[in-house]
């Protein structure tokens, strides 16, 4: 990792079955990473069920991906968000780039990304992302970012420049962006969509009743409208959104969010289990069993989603390339959408 990077809890740390108190959390690496959460009371840590299992990172291919990304000075959400799938994805040389730095201007209760005052944008970053995309041989690349409420356009121009750089370096690569909500950033969405990504993703994350505690800096109906507006701007654009389950939502609330997404013409929904990064983060209400994820998948398909990824370890960019090919094939074969 680059110089000055804050300690990031590893996948192994995240999935440890260790519910014991860890002493003074305010002095731990996790608390140093999240100073805004240091004064919060410790939350219980539930023991992980048998179906939460991942491959530990460490293969030769994983190490090669790690070295390439570190050498390029790039940030990935795989590391910053302590994604449980990092071992599997990096072994396949699949990585999700996180642009505009590693420090977010918001402090969502579920998120492991550091909060604070971000550094200025690095103008060389779009080119370095494009070069890494080419070096990894990615046929489909996912680019996300921290929230940059400090920027007049929320970072929309930087997204557009990154899309353009990838298009120039890797013209055959399809591009998926997972953007912030661009709250109160007029014209930002339009700039990103005009850069012509293949997939526009913005996660609703949870149900409306939990926004005040889980995603306090965001607004549910603004995020929903963002997805709807992206489709209005480019009807051929694939739109995608996701929910974390196990935060305290009810089945009826999940069903309503699915209906809201379909009303906004969202094509692809992802559903995955929330995993608590530290004791200072939002607690897990329950672990949703695999059969419940399967039931939600059947319901989502019946509601008209073109594609559904639903399992405990599903994440927005997990298997994104394979999922995009299936989504595109379904549009071509069944004629849904534009």
SULFENGI-V777537 format. One line per field, one symbol per residue. ss: DSSP state (~ for helix, > for strand, _ for the rest). Layout:
ss = ???
This chain:
ss = __________~~~~~_________~~~_~~~~~_~~~______________________~~~~~~~~~~~~____>~~~~_____~~~~~~____>>>>___>>_________>>_________~~~~~~~~~~~~___>>>>>>__________~~~~~~~~~~~~~~____>>>>>_________~~~~~~~____>>>___>__~~~~~~~_____~~~~~~~~~~~~~~____>>>>>>>>_____~~~~~~~~~~~~~____>>>>>>________________~~~~~~~~~~~~~____>>>>_________~~~~~~~~~~~~~~~____
